[in-house]
Amino acid sequence: MSSKCRHYRSCSGCSSLTTPYAKQLRDKGLALHKIFSGVKVGEILPVTASPTQFAYRSSTKLCLDEDSFGQRRIGLYQAQSKTVVNIPDCPVHEPGINKLVARLMTGDGATRLPASFYQHGKRGFQPNRLKFLTIRNSASFQAAGVILSHTGVDASALLTWAQQVATDKLAVYGTKLSKDDDTRIIGSEVTHLAGPRTIPFAVAGRTFHLSPLSFFQANQQLVAEFIRAITSGLSGDTLLDLYGGFGAYSYAAAGDFRQIYLVDGNADAIEAAAAQSDAPRHLKAIHDSVENFLARHAAVQRDGARVSAVIINPPRGGIAAKVSAYFASPTKHASLKSLTYVSCNPQTLVRDLKLLMKSGQWQIDSVHPFDMFPQTEHVEVVAKLSRR
């Protein structure tokens, strides 16, 4: 089968472009069964397919690169390399992303860029360069947000460029990377430069106003079904939505709980959750690490809260051992009946589930994979656990 992308095999982004989609789903299901071999699971469901296999991705992080002759590229690394493949029109990106890249890289946009591009194949830190471009696209509102990562570009030139390219539907941010940020794409501080501070996103029938820093699933066409799978069957007194971002799960479950604690370490996401005009009064959005929140959770219990359900949606690295130990403890939350673990990394998911089950407190009722990233080997997984 021929590839629909001329960059296939040189770009590290997609690994399954020549594989028929039905086989991609089958292979992901088989891989998940293999990862869960030896783990007792009530049911591993078939992989839920993406409605479309191309033009689905609403966010991306791209390298800005140039060679010694000043020839510019924007794209991704080759596999096992720092060589950047020029991909201005990726077929898995939503069309709005490709149009925005073309606008920034060609015509007047290119002449206004405030500095040279980074030379990713060259060793050593390179100051005064543009290194990465992060884009979040909101197709339903024809809006977008960008974060330009640089290594110390002149502030006035950066601001001038941002003001020239920003529109009422394009939010522009900048972030500075130091020599210690070699593995980072976005620096520790991000500054709003021009355009609106947030852009509207439609998520499962609700509109959230998000900055480009607020993380959520890149495949918006599968999000509504994904959220339903996470929140279905959950109800009770109190829900803990941990690593909950801007609250998509909390809002979906709001009618089924007396009280909800939404916890995330991303200040922008928590601000977006709290800023909803129709935010329910029983939803408390808390900017804190999950570890800190659980350590002082006795205060929540003194409020009379009885935790009935927990949703955990950590980064790829999974949850800390102390978080696993907290929920594995038989003395924590006698009223807690269900735990839903959402993961983008089945390997760390299985590791954490084994720790949770070690105490004999939990059983895995179901594992439900979603194909959020067609043409790649990645799969998103929703694991439903119940208290024994």
C-alpha positions as CSV (number, residue, x, y, z in Angstrom):
1,M,0.0,0.0,0.0
2,S,1.4,3.4,-1.0
3,S,1.8,6.2,1.6
4,K,-0.4,9.3,1.5
5,C,2.5,11.4,2.8
6,R,5.7,12.1,0.8
7,H,7.6,12.3,4.1
8,Y,6.9,8.7,5.1
9,R,10.0,6.8,6.3
10,S,12.0,10.1,6.7
11,C,9.7,11.6,9.3
12,S,9.5,10.1,12.8
13,G,5.9,11.2,13.3
14,C,3.9,8.4,11.7
15,S,4.8,4.7,11.5
16,S,1.7,3.0,10.0
17,L,0.9,5.1,6.9
18,T,1.2,2.1,4.6
19,T,-0.9,-0.2,6.9
20,P,-4.6,-0.5,6.1
21,Y,-6.6,1.1,8.9
22,A,-8.5,-2.1,9.9
23,K,-5.1,-3.7,10.4
24,Q,-3.8,-0.7,12.5
25,L,-6.7,-1.2,14.9
26,R,-6.2,-5.0,15.1
27,D,-2.5,-4.5,15.7
28,K,-3.1,-2.0,18.5
29,G,-5.6,-4.4,20.1
30,L,-3.1,-7.3,20.0
31,A,-0.4,-5.1,21.4
32,L,-2.6,-4.1,24.3
33,H,-3.5,-7.7,25.0
34,K,0.2,-8.5,25.1
35,I,1.0,-5.7,27.5
36,F,-1.8,-6.8,29.8
37,S,-0.8,-10.5,29.7
38,G,-0.5,-11.8,33.2
39,V,-2.8,-9.1,34.6
40,K,-6.4,-10.1,35.5
41,V,-8.8,-7.9,33.6
42,G,-12.6,-8.4,33.3
43,E,-12.7,-7.3,29.7
44,I,-10.4,-5.7,27.1
45,L,-12.7,-4.0,24.6
46,P,-12.0,-3.6,20.9
47,V,-10.2,-0.4,19.9
48,T,-12.6,2.4,19.2
49,A,-11.8,3.8,15.8
50,S,-11.2,7.4,14.9
51,P,-14.0,8.8,12.6
52,T,-11.3,10.0,10.2
53,Q,-7.7,8.8,9.8
54,F,-6.2,12.0,8.3
55,A,-6.6,15.7,9.0
56,Y,-7.6,14.9,12.6
57,R,-4.8,16.3,14.8
58,S,-5.7,19.7,16.4
59,S,-2.3,20.3,18.1
60,T,1.3,20.0,17.1
61,K,4.9,20.9,18.1
62,L,7.2,21.6,15.2
63,C,10.9,22.2,15.0
64,L,12.2,25.5,13.4
65,D,15.5,24.6,11.7
66,E,17.9,26.1,9.2
67,D,21.2,24.9,7.6
68,S,24.5,26.8,7.3
69,F,23.2,28.4,4.1
70,G,20.1,29.8,5.8
71,Q,17.7,27.3,4.2
72,R,14.7,27.1,6.5
73,R,12.7,24.0,7.5
74,I,9.7,23.4,9.7
75,G,8.8,19.9,10.7
76,L,9.8,16.9,12.9
77,Y,13.0,15.0,13.5
78,Q,14.0,12.0,11.6
79,A,13.9,8.8,13.8
80,Q,16.9,8.6,16.1
81,S,18.2,11.9,14.8
82,K,18.2,15.7,15.2
83,T,17.9,16.1,11.4
84,V,14.7,18.0,10.8
85,V,12.4,16.9,7.9
86,N,10.6,19.8,6.3
87,I,6.9,19.1,6.7
88,P,4.9,22.3,6.1
89,D,1.7,20.4,5.1
90,C,1.3,17.3,7.3
91,P,-1.6,15.2,6.2
92,V,-2.6,14.2,9.8
93,H,-2.9,17.9,10.9
94,E,-6.2,19.7,10.7
95,P,-6.2,21.9,7.6
96,G,-6.2,25.0,9.8
97,I,-2.7,24.1,11.2
98,N,-1.2,23.7,7.7
99,K,-2.7,27.0,6.6
100,L,-1.3,28.8,9.6
101,V,2.1,27.2,9.1
102,A,2.1,28.4,5.4
103,R,1.1,31.9,6.6
104,L,4.0,32.1,9.1
105,M,6.6,30.5,6.8
106,T,5.9,32.1,3.5
107,G,5.2,35.6,2.1
108,D,5.1,38.5,4.4
109,G,5.0,36.3,7.5
110,A,8.5,34.9,6.8
111,T,10.0,38.3,6.3
112,R,8.7,39.4,9.7
113,L,10.1,36.5,11.7
114,P,12.3,38.2,14.3
115,A,15.4,35.9,14.2
116,S,17.2,33.1,12.5
117,F,16.1,29.5,13.1
118,Y,17.9,27.0,15.3
119,Q,20.4,24.6,13.8
120,H,19.1,21.4,15.4
121,G,21.9,19.2,14.0
122,K,24.6,21.4,15.4
123,R,26.0,20.8,18.9
124,G,26.0,23.4,21.6
125,F,23.5,26.0,22.8
126,Q,22.7,28.6,20.1
127,P,21.4,32.0,21.5
128,N,19.1,34.4,19.7
129,R,17.4,31.7,17.6
130,L,13.8,30.5,17.0
131,K,13.6,26.8,18.0
132,F,10.1,25.4,18.2
133,L,6.5,26.4,17.2
134,T,3.6,24.9,19.2
135,I,0.1,25.2,17.7
136,R,-3.3,24.5,19.0
137,N,-6.1,24.7,16.5
138,S,-9.8,25.2,17.1
139,A,-11.5,24.1,13.9
140,S,-15.1,24.7,15.0
141,F,-14.3,28.4,15.8
142,Q,-11.6,28.9,13.1
143,A,-9.2,30.0,15.8
144,A,-5.7,29.0,16.9
145,G,-3.0,29.7,19.5
146,V,0.7,29.5,19.0
147,I,3.7,29.5,21.3
148,L,7.1,30.5,19.7
149,S,10.0,29.0,21.6
150,H,13.2,30.9,21.3
151,T,16.7,31.1,22.9
152,G,16.8,34.8,23.8
153,V,15.4,36.8,20.8
154,D,15.3,40.6,21.1
155,A,12.1,41.3,23.0
156,S,11.0,44.3,21.0
157,A,11.5,42.4,17.7
158,L,9.6,39.5,19.1
159,L,6.7,41.7,20.2
160,T,6.6,43.5,16.8
161,W,6.4,40.2,15.0
162,A,3.6,38.9,17.3
163,Q,1.6,42.1,16.8
164,Q,1.9,41.8,13.0
165,V,0.7,38.1,12.8
166,A,-1.9,38.1,15.6
167,T,-5.6,38.5,14.8
168,D,-8.7,38.4,16.9
169,K,-8.7,34.6,16.4
170,L,-5.0,34.0,16.8
171,A,-3.4,34.1,20.2
172,V,0.4,34.5,20.2
173,Y,2.7,33.6,23.1
174,G,6.5,33.4,23.5
175,T,8.7,31.3,25.7
176,K,12.5,31.5,26.3
177,L,14.6,28.4,26.4
178,S,17.9,28.5,28.3
179,K,21.0,26.2,27.8
180,D,19.6,24.0,30.6
181,D,16.4,23.4,28.6
182,D,17.9,21.1,26.0
183,T,15.1,18.6,26.2
184,R,12.3,21.0,26.6
185,I,10.0,22.4,23.9
186,I,8.3,25.0,26.1
187,G,10.2,26.9,28.8
188,S,9.2,27.4,32.4
189,E,7.8,30.9,31.7
190,V,5.4,31.6,28.9
191,T,4.4,35.2,28.0
192,H,1.3,36.4,26.1
193,L,2.5,38.6,23.3
194,A,-0.5,39.6,21.1
195,G,-4.0,38.6,20.1
196,P,-6.6,37.2,22.5
197,R,-5.3,35.5,25.7
198,T,-7.5,32.5,25.1
199,I,-9.3,30.8,22.2
200,P,-12.7,29.0,22.2
201,F,-12.7,25.2,22.0
202,A,-15.8,23.0,21.6
203,V,-15.5,20.0,23.8
204,A,-18.4,17.5,23.9
205,G,-21.0,20.1,23.5
206,R,-19.4,22.7,25.8
207,T,-17.2,25.7,24.9
208,F,-14.0,26.2,26.9
209,H,-11.8,29.2,26.5
210,L,-8.2,27.9,26.6
211,S,-4.7,29.2,26.2
212,P,-2.3,27.2,24.0
213,L,-0.8,25.9,27.3
214,S,-3.9,24.0,28.3
215,F,-3.5,20.3,27.3
216,F,-6.3,18.1,25.9
217,Q,-6.7,15.3,23.4
218,A,-5.6,16.2,19.9
219,N,-8.2,14.2,18.1
220,Q,-11.3,16.3,18.6
221,Q,-13.5,14.0,16.5
222,L,-13.3,11.2,19.1
223,V,-13.4,13.4,22.3
224,A,-17.2,13.2,23.0
225,E,-17.2,9.4,22.9
226,F,-14.0,9.3,24.9
227,I,-15.5,11.5,27.7
228,R,-18.6,9.4,27.8
229,A,-16.6,6.3,28.3
230,I,-14.7,7.9,31.2
231,T,-17.7,9.3,33.0
232,S,-20.3,6.7,32.3
233,G,-21.5,4.9,35.4
234,L,-19.9,7.3,37.8
235,S,-22.0,8.9,40.5
236,G,-22.1,9.5,44.3
237,D,-21.2,12.0,46.8
238,T,-17.7,13.3,45.8
239,L,-15.6,12.9,42.7
240,L,-11.8,13.5,42.6
241,D,-10.7,14.5,39.1
242,L,-6.9,14.3,39.4
243,Y,-4.6,15.7,36.7
244,G,-8.0,16.9,35.4
245,G,-6.8,19.8,33.1
246,F,-9.5,22.3,32.4
247,G,-12.2,20.1,33.7
248,A,-13.8,18.3,30.7
249,Y,-14.5,15.2,32.8
250,S,-15.6,17.2,35.8
251,Y,-18.1,19.2,33.8
252,A,-19.4,16.0,32.1
253,A,-20.0,14.4,35.5
254,A,-21.1,17.5,37.4
255,G,-24.8,16.4,37.5
256,D,-24.0,13.0,39.1
257,F,-22.0,14.2,42.2
258,R,-22.7,16.4,45.2
259,Q,-19.1,17.8,45.1
260,I,-16.2,17.6,42.7
261,Y,-12.5,18.4,43.3
262,L,-10.7,19.2,40.1
263,V,-6.9,19.1,40.7
264,D,-4.1,20.0,38.2
265,G,-0.7,21.6,38.3
266,N,-1.3,23.6,35.1
267,A,-2.4,27.1,36.3
268,D,-3.8,28.0,32.8
269,A,-6.0,24.9,32.7
270,I,-7.4,25.5,36.2
271,E,-8.0,29.1,35.4
272,A,-10.0,28.1,32.3
273,A,-12.0,25.6,34.4
274,A,-12.9,28.2,37.0
275,A,-13.7,30.9,34.4
276,Q,-16.6,29.0,32.9
277,S,-19.7,31.3,33.1
278,D,-21.9,28.3,34.1
279,A,-19.4,26.7,36.5
280,P,-21.4,24.6,39.0
281,R,-21.0,25.8,42.6
282,H,-20.1,22.4,43.8
283,L,-17.0,22.1,41.5
284,K,-13.8,23.3,43.2
285,A,-10.9,23.9,40.7
286,I,-7.6,23.6,42.6
287,H,-4.2,24.5,41.2
288,D,-1.9,22.1,43.0
289,S,0.1,18.9,42.5
290,V,-1.8,15.7,43.0
291,E,0.7,14.6,45.7
292,N,0.2,17.8,47.6
293,F,-3.5,17.7,47.3
294,L,-3.7,14.1,48.6
295,A,-1.3,14.9,51.5
296,R,-3.7,17.6,52.8
297,H,-6.9,15.7,51.8
298,A,-7.9,15.4,55.5
299,A,-9.1,19.0,55.2
300,V,-11.5,17.9,52.4
301,Q,-12.8,15.1,54.6
302,R,-13.4,17.5,57.5
303,D,-15.8,19.3,55.1
304,G,-17.9,16.2,55.2
305,A,-16.9,15.0,51.8
306,R,-17.2,11.3,51.0
307,V,-15.1,10.3,48.0
308,S,-17.2,8.0,45.8
309,A,-15.1,8.0,42.6
310,V,-11.7,9.0,41.3
311,I,-10.6,9.9,37.8
312,I,-6.8,9.8,37.2
313,N,-5.4,11.2,34.0
314,P,-1.6,11.6,34.4
315,P,1.1,12.4,31.9
316,R,2.9,9.7,30.0
317,G,5.2,8.9,33.0
318,G,2.1,7.8,35.0
319,I,1.5,8.4,38.7
320,A,4.0,8.6,41.5
321,A,4.4,5.5,43.7
322,K,3.0,7.5,46.7
323,V,-0.2,8.2,44.7
324,S,-0.6,4.5,43.9
325,A,0.0,3.7,47.6
326,Y,-2.6,6.2,48.7
327,F,-5.4,4.6,46.7
328,A,-4.2,1.1,47.4
329,S,-4.5,1.7,51.2
330,P,-7.5,0.0,52.8
331,T,-7.8,2.9,55.3
332,K,-8.3,5.6,52.7
333,H,-11.9,6.5,51.8
334,A,-14.0,3.6,52.8
335,S,-16.8,5.0,50.6
336,L,-14.6,5.0,47.5
337,K,-16.0,2.5,45.0
338,S,-14.6,3.2,41.6
339,L,-11.4,4.4,40.0
340,T,-11.0,5.4,36.4
341,Y,-7.4,5.6,35.1
342,V,-7.0,7.4,31.7
343,S,-3.6,6.7,30.1
344,C,-1.7,7.6,26.9
345,N,1.0,5.0,27.8
346,P,-0.1,1.4,28.3
347,Q,3.3,0.5,29.8
348,T,3.1,2.9,32.7
349,L,-0.6,2.2,33.0
350,V,0.0,-1.5,33.7
351,R,2.8,-0.7,36.1
352,D,0.5,1.6,38.1
353,L,-2.4,-0.8,38.0
354,K,-0.3,-3.6,39.4
355,L,0.7,-1.4,42.4
356,L,-3.0,-0.6,43.0
357,M,-4.1,-4.2,42.8
358,K,-1.2,-5.5,45.0
359,S,-3.1,-4.7,48.2
360,G,-6.1,-6.7,47.0
361,Q,-8.3,-3.6,47.3
362,W,-9.1,-3.3,43.5
363,Q,-10.1,-5.3,40.5
364,I,-9.9,-4.2,36.9
365,D,-13.4,-4.4,35.3
366,S,-12.6,-3.2,31.8
367,V,-9.9,-1.7,29.6
368,H,-11.1,0.4,26.7
369,P,-8.6,1.6,24.1
370,F,-9.3,4.5,21.8
371,D,-7.4,5.3,18.5
372,M,-6.7,8.9,19.2
373,F,-3.7,8.9,16.8
374,P,-4.3,7.0,13.6
375,Q,-1.2,6.2,11.5
376,T,0.9,5.9,14.6
377,E,1.5,3.1,17.2
378,H,-0.1,5.2,20.0
379,V,-3.3,4.4,21.8
380,E,-5.3,6.0,24.6
381,V,-6.7,3.7,27.2
382,V,-9.5,4.0,29.8
383,A,-9.2,1.5,32.6
384,K,-12.2,1.0,34.9
385,L,-11.5,-0.3,38.4
386,S,-13.9,-1.2,41.2
387,R,-13.2,-1.7,44.9
388,R,-13.4,-5.3,46.1
